[in-house]
């Protein structure tokens, strides 16, 4: 079942009643006349809390976590700053943890090879969509070695970021850099939360990555597995700047386009599927690889 992504942008009180998320404005000055809104908790996949004056009950948080809802908190600049996920979300979790912990280095290198090949292939598809020279990336993807030992990801990245946006933007990719870096950051935060949700749903430990090993990062595995999904964000951002150059501020219209990423159609295992469902397939395929029941990860393609 395709889950909904909700973004709460105004002051309100969030609570739970009859298995429904209730958005109440009764205590908010100037908004008292607004009618309460309700959404079945079982329909929610991600909840983005954007306004600094949102209050929420612990009972609702517990219900959301029990239903494997990714709860994202935002800072005072409206950018995602935190992610709340369940500690237990799969009946076979301890077994999956053991299989993940027992993964050998050769297996991890093979998984990373597949991941980087899929990422570069999708980056090439982004460039091709805008009639930009993509042959270098196509060739790089074809020759990715186990563990990406010759770091083709970095070579591809340099070419990709130099060409994906019009030359007039003079773009360089840096998290704290000028627009449209802000749009990319917001989009990546959304798909990172989606991937973390998929990974925990598959009974895997999100902290233990295949490649990423930051001791301060609780979602190393999500960062690994989202790599082939990043180009879907990049393509959306390119579409946005083709429509407008006014992207210094993340307007509601821009955010709505980025928040639709989880329901964007992608191609995975020769089928069209919403991105959120594709991530679940990726996570399940990873668990099968750890269990030695499969050798290939399921990743999406930007184009058929």
MARMARDO-647548 format. One record per residue (C-alpha): residue in one letter; x, y, z. Coordinates in nm, 4 decimals, always signed. Example, Ala and Ser with C-alpha at 12.3 -4.5 7.8 and 13.67 -1.06 7.14 Angstrom:
<sites>
A,+1.2300,-0.4500,+0.7800
S,+1.3670,-0.1060,+0.7140
</sites>
This chain:
<sites>
X,+0.0000,+0.0000,+0.0000
X,+0.1357,+0.3426,-0.0979
X,+0.1740,+0.5612,+0.2094
X,+0.1135,+0.9354,+0.2270
X,+0.3680,+1.2073,+0.3013
X,+0.2283,+1.4844,+0.5220
X,+0.3954,+1.8219,+0.5754
X,+0.2621,+2.0430,+0.8570
X,+0.3568,+2.4050,+0.7853
X,+0.1446,+2.6062,+1.0311
X,+0.1061,+2.6260,+1.4121
X,-0.1195,+2.3468,+1.5404
X,-0.1610,+2.0716,+1.7959
X,-0.1238,+1.7110,+1.6791
X,-0.2917,+1.4312,+1.8692
X,-0.4401,+1.0857,+1.8185
X,-0.8065,+0.9883,+1.8325
X,-0.9617,+0.6631,+1.7069
X,-0.6410,+0.5642,+1.5262
X,-0.6454,+0.8963,+1.3411
X,-0.3883,+1.1736,+1.3392
X,-0.5815,+1.4855,+1.4366
X,-0.4599,+1.8329,+1.3387
X,-0.6205,+2.0809,+1.5789
X,-0.6054,+2.4618,+1.5679
X,-0.8300,+2.5326,+1.8674
X,-0.5474,+2.6763,+2.0807
X,-0.3781,+2.8785,+1.8033
X,-0.4542,+3.2496,+1.8120
X,-0.6092,+3.3627,+1.4847
X,-0.6711,+3.0059,+1.3654
X,-0.9306,+2.8994,+1.6243
X,-1.2084,+2.8828,+1.3640
X,-1.0297,+2.6264,+1.1486
X,-1.1895,+2.2827,+1.1422
X,-0.9851,+1.9931,+1.2767
X,-0.8345,+1.7694,+1.0091
X,-0.7885,+1.3938,+1.0434
X,-0.5800,+1.1329,+0.8610
X,-0.5734,+0.7571,+0.9332
X,-0.2350,+0.6781,+1.0868
X,-0.2122,+0.3572,+0.8864
X,-0.2127,+0.5666,+0.5661
X,+0.0923,+0.7749,+0.6650
X,+0.4470,+0.6883,+0.5610
X,+0.6199,+1.0138,+0.6468
X,+0.5302,+1.3128,+0.8629
X,+0.7267,+1.6372,+0.8226
X,+0.6948,+1.8801,+1.1159
X,+0.8018,+2.2130,+0.9732
X,+0.6619,+2.4898,+1.1927
X,+0.8383,+2.5691,+1.5213
X,+0.5058,+2.6099,+1.7068
X,+0.3714,+2.2620,+1.6425
X,+0.2917,+2.0626,+1.9569
X,+0.2432,+1.6872,+1.9559
X,+0.1324,+1.4295,+2.2112
X,+0.3525,+1.1418,+2.3153
X,+0.0612,+0.9063,+2.2547
X,+0.0506,+1.0120,+1.8892
X,+0.4276,+0.9727,+1.8548
X,+0.4026,+0.6214,+1.9948
X,+0.1250,+0.5353,+1.7473
X,+0.3249,+0.6772,+1.4564
X,+0.6350,+0.4798,+1.5496
X,+0.4291,+0.1615,+1.5936
X,+0.3130,+0.2063,+1.2337
X,+0.6688,+0.2639,+1.1057
X,+0.6031,+0.6290,+1.0189
X,+0.9177,+0.8355,+0.9599
X,+0.8783,+1.1582,+1.1597
X,+1.0979,+1.4423,+1.0321
X,+1.1572,+1.7573,+1.2358
X,+1.2693,+2.0847,+1.0756
X,+1.4769,+2.3723,+1.2124
X,+1.3933,+2.7430,+1.2072
X,+1.5049,+2.7692,+0.8448
X,+1.2475,+2.5014,+0.7501
X,+1.5158,+2.2473,+0.6593
X,+1.4936,+1.8877,+0.7909
X,+1.7093,+1.8479,+1.1006
X,+1.5978,+1.5271,+1.2722
X,+1.4449,+1.1852,+1.2068
X,+1.2500,+0.9643,+1.4471
X,+1.2310,+0.5938,+1.3613
X,+1.1169,+0.2753,+1.5424
X,+1.3581,+0.0536,+1.7339
X,+1.1555,-0.2556,+1.6401
X,+0.9722,-0.2868,+1.3091
X,+1.0195,-0.6449,+1.1892
X,+0.9336,-0.9777,+1.3500
X,+1.2624,-1.1296,+1.2284
X,+1.4718,-0.8329,+1.3330
X,+1.7278,-1.0141,+1.5512
X,+1.7854,-1.2739,+1.2784
X,+1.8279,-0.9992,+1.0154
X,+2.0691,-0.8152,+1.2463
X,+2.2870,-1.1249,+1.2821
X,+2.2985,-1.1784,+0.9066
X,+2.3886,-0.8146,+0.8539
X,+2.6612,-0.8220,+1.1191
X,+2.8054,-1.1424,+0.9695
X,+2.8373,-0.9936,+0.6211
X,+3.1888,-1.0461,+0.4841
X,+3.4040,-0.7751,+0.3313
X,+3.3885,-0.9353,-0.0165
X,+3.0067,-0.9306,+0.0032
X,+3.0040,-0.5657,+0.1112
X,+3.2367,-0.4744,-0.1762
X,+3.0092,-0.6505,-0.4245
X,+2.7065,-0.4672,-0.2848
X,+2.8865,-0.1338,-0.3076
X,+2.9899,-0.2089,-0.6657
X,+2.6251,-0.2629,-0.7609
X,+2.5199,+0.0505,-0.5729
X,+2.7710,+0.2801,-0.7426
X,+2.7025,+0.1320,-1.0854
X,+2.3300,+0.2016,-1.0410
X,+2.3995,+0.5559,-0.9167
X,+2.6269,+0.6510,-1.2087
X,+2.3846,+0.4935,-1.4565
X,+2.1023,+0.7100,-1.3221
X,+2.3254,+1.0172,-1.3266
X,+2.3932,+0.9469,-1.6933
X,+2.0174,+0.9244,-1.7527
X,+1.9680,+1.2675,-1.5947
X,+2.2237,+1.4234,-1.8283
X,+2.0784,+1.2411,-2.1270
X,+1.7298,+1.3718,-2.0440
X,+1.8590,+1.7285,-2.0890
X,+2.0688,+1.6432,-2.3969
X,+2.3951,+1.6803,-2.2047
X,+2.6968,+1.4636,-2.2865
X,+2.6513,+1.1498,-2.0792
X,+2.8858,+0.9050,-2.2519
X,+3.1634,+0.9445,-1.9935
X,+2.9249,+0.8401,-1.7158
X,+2.7879,+0.5494,-1.9181
X,+3.1432,+0.4227,-1.9710
X,+3.2348,+0.4758,-1.6063
X,+2.9285,+0.2811,-1.4882
X,+3.0175,-0.0134,-1.7098
X,+3.3613,-0.0460,-1.5503
X,+3.2877,-0.0084,-1.1779
X,+3.4977,-0.2627,-0.9881
X,+3.4328,-0.4452,-0.6635
X,+3.4173,-0.1903,-0.3836
X,+3.4596,+0.0828,-0.6475
X,+3.8320,+0.0393,-0.5873
X,+3.9356,+0.2985,-0.8461
X,+3.6783,+0.5524,-0.7149
X,+3.4776,+0.5968,-1.0320
X,+3.2025,+0.7509,-0.8218
X,+3.4198,+1.0585,-0.7627
X,+3.5179,+1.0889,-1.1302
X,+3.1539,+1.0619,-1.2341
X,+3.0484,+1.3118,-0.9689
X,+3.2938,+1.5767,-1.0895
X,+3.1643,+1.5553,-1.4470
X,+2.8027,+1.5304,-1.3368
X,+2.7937,+1.8401,-1.1162
X,+2.9825,+2.0461,-1.3712
X,+2.7148,+1.9788,-1.6306
X,+2.3767,+1.9068,-1.4741
X,+2.2722,+2.2727,-1.4369
X,+2.3004,+2.5524,-1.6957
X,+2.6447,+2.7150,-1.7086
X,+2.4973,+3.0506,-1.6050
X,+2.4289,+2.9117,-1.2578
X,+2.8030,+2.8480,-1.2010
X,+2.6964,+2.5637,-0.9753
X,+2.9143,+2.3696,-0.7366
X,+2.7780,+2.1036,-0.5049
X,+2.8248,+2.1955,-0.1404
X,+2.5785,+2.1358,+0.1395
X,+2.6017,+2.4944,+0.2662
X,+2.6528,+2.6382,-0.0818
X,+2.4267,+2.8759,-0.2764
X,+2.0998,+2.7682,-0.4450
X,+1.9953,+2.5279,-0.5746
X,+2.1947,+2.3415,-0.3069
X,+1.9096,+2.4194,-0.0662
X,+1.6643,+2.2340,-0.2903
X,+1.8978,+1.9365,-0.3230
X,+1.9449,+1.9220,+0.0561
X,+1.5692,+1.9230,+0.1149
X,+1.5058,+1.6536,-0.1457
X,+1.7865,+1.4326,-0.0173
X,+1.6517,+1.4598,+0.3374
X,+1.3130,+1.3366,+0.2160
X,+1.4469,+1.0308,+0.0336
X,+1.6911,+0.9587,+0.3183
X,+1.3960,+0.9336,+0.5545
X,+1.2126,+0.7113,+0.3050
X,+1.5122,+0.4810,+0.2781
X,+1.5632,+0.4680,+0.6559
X,+1.1973,+0.3710,+0.6906
X,+1.2345,+0.0970,+0.4265
X,+1.5499,-0.0402,+0.5893
X,+1.4007,-0.0638,+0.9374
X,+1.0863,-0.2153,+0.7857
X,+1.3044,-0.4874,+0.6331
X,+1.4467,-0.5641,+0.9778
X,+1.7936,-0.4210,+0.9118
X,+2.0100,-0.2027,+1.1315
X,+2.0276,+0.1444,+0.9685
X,+2.3446,+0.2405,+1.1595
X,+2.5607,-0.0357,+1.0081
X,+2.6496,+0.0692,+0.6537
X,+2.7941,-0.1162,+0.3597
X,+3.0382,+0.1661,+0.2807
X,+2.9632,+0.4670,+0.5050
X,+3.1189,+0.4308,+0.8515
X,+3.0674,+0.7617,+1.0320
X,+3.0592,+0.6917,+1.4077
X,+2.8218,+0.9860,+1.4559
X,+2.5773,+0.8841,+1.1826
X,+2.2800,+0.6707,+1.2893
X,+2.1741,+0.6108,+0.9285
X,+2.4866,+0.4965,+0.7441
X,+2.3014,+0.2156,+0.5668
X,+2.0277,+0.4539,+0.4513
X,+2.2983,+0.6831,+0.3121
X,+2.4466,+0.3881,+0.1243
X,+2.1274,+0.2545,-0.0262
X,+1.9870,+0.5964,-0.1232
X,+2.2802,+0.6713,-0.3549
X,+2.1085,+0.5449,-0.6745
X,+1.7989,+0.7438,-0.5736
X,+1.9780,+1.0803,-0.5513
X,+1.9521,+1.1437,-0.9280
X,+1.5716,+1.1424,-0.8953
X,+1.6072,+1.4428,-0.6645
X,+1.8544,+1.6046,-0.9031
X,+1.6144,+1.5652,-1.1960
X,+1.3306,+1.7225,-0.9960
X,+1.5508,+2.0165,-0.8966
X,+1.6587,+2.0654,-1.2580
X,+1.2916,+2.0749,-1.3596
X,+1.2246,+2.3367,-1.0917
X,+1.5054,+2.5708,-1.1978
X,+1.3973,+2.5342,-1.5599
X,+1.0670,+2.6854,-1.4474
X,+1.2026,+2.9558,-1.2161
X,+1.5330,+3.1059,-1.1094
X,+1.3849,+3.2259,-0.7793
X,+1.4921,+2.9408,-0.5546
X,+1.6683,+3.1285,-0.2746
X,+1.3697,+3.0539,-0.0514
X,+1.1999,+2.7166,-0.0269
X,+0.8450,+2.8223,-0.1052
X,+0.5463,+2.5982,-0.0360
X,+0.5166,+2.5339,-0.4096
X,+0.8780,+2.4181,-0.4367
X,+0.8534,+2.2063,-0.1220
X,+0.5351,+2.0416,-0.2487
X,+0.7183,+1.9322,-0.5633
X,+1.0008,+1.7840,-0.3584
X,+0.7594,+1.6201,-0.1146
X,+0.6044,+1.4359,-0.4089
X,+0.9295,+1.2466,-0.4653
X,+0.8115,+0.9406,-0.2648
X,+0.5218,+0.8914,-0.5098
X,+0.7266,+0.9595,-0.8239
X,+0.7110,+0.6652,-1.0634
X,+1.0369,+0.4794,-1.1227
X,+1.1274,+0.1603,-1.3069
X,+1.2498,-0.1277,-1.0915
X,+1.2749,-0.4958,-1.1804
X,+1.1079,-0.4157,-1.5146
X,+0.8020,-0.2669,-1.3458
X,+0.6761,+0.0859,-1.2882
X,+0.6520,+0.1600,-0.9185
X,+0.6293,+0.4617,-0.6833
X,+0.9717,+0.5525,-0.5453
X,+0.8686,+0.4712,-0.1875
X,+0.7682,+0.1178,-0.2872
X,+1.0882,+0.0811,-0.4900
X,+1.2867,+0.1631,-0.1774
X,+1.1095,-0.1154,+0.0064
X,+1.2124,-0.3522,-0.2735
X,+1.5711,-0.2299,-0.2456
X,+1.5733,-0.2901,+0.1299
X,+1.4214,-0.6383,+0.0980
X,+1.6721,-0.7313,-0.1730
X,+1.9534,-0.6170,+0.0582
X,+1.8247,-0.8355,+0.3405
X,+1.8183,-1.1314,+0.0983
X,+2.1780,-1.0600,-0.0032
X,+2.2845,-1.0560,+0.3615
X,+2.1022,-1.3874,+0.4116
X,+2.2810,-1.5296,+0.1024
X,+1.9449,-1.5916,-0.0647
X,+2.0194,-1.3487,-0.3481
X,+2.3227,-1.1873,-0.5098
X,+2.1726,-0.8819,-0.6747
X,+2.0316,-0.5640,-0.5252
X,+1.7118,-0.4201,-0.6710
X,+1.7682,-0.0587,-0.7730
X,+1.5510,+0.1743,-0.9803
X,+1.6227,+0.3175,-1.3228
X,+1.5479,+0.6768,-1.4117
X,+1.4445,+0.5660,-1.7595
X,+1.3429,+0.2312,-1.9041
</sites>
